[in-house]
Amino acid sequence: MASLLVGPFGHASGSDASHQQNCECATPSIDRLQQWLASGEGTTVPATGSLLVRERDRYAAKVTFLNAEWHVIVVWLGNKFEAQADLSRSSGFWLTYSATDDLYVQLRPASHWSGGDKWLTLVPSTRGKLVRKFFSFAPDKWTTLPELGKPTYSLASALTEARGLVFVGKTPNELDFRGLRVDGYRPPCL
């Protein structure tokens, strides 16, 4: 997986700015994803609710993980809990973010939403620098953690009924999300 530094970050210019305006939802969103939520699991700032904050002419999702415990941040792909997306033809997703420590992202299907026993992939630390990185949905890029348990379903089946991407980490971390674009999927605005 290649990572690219993204910059400058102050303002979108020319076609980027019009693309951003035409593609975003009427309410706060990042790449049309309106629900970036602190779940209340683990000590985080904010503790619960939306992570979206205004950053000049767009939004960012910012959260701080405190303490050595599991923290859970939820992004609903269809912008509401009941929605799901078929990502079986998607190659993966681009994430623009900064993180001061490693964390993971879980793919959570509608039929197996709860619990930690999910397919996941490492989201590496950027040492606080903003980067854009591609995360493939190829099966060899996803794994499980013994501490969280092994899912009873396949990654392929999870992709057909994806409800959300859930970011989890067990260490203190400063996180700033600026983009999340899933190949071949356009979230519906609510």
Summary of the structure (lengths in Angstrom):
residues: 190
radius of gyration: 15.7
end to end distance: 32.5
largest distance: 47.5
contacts: 578
relative contact order: 0.27
helix: 12%
strand: 42%
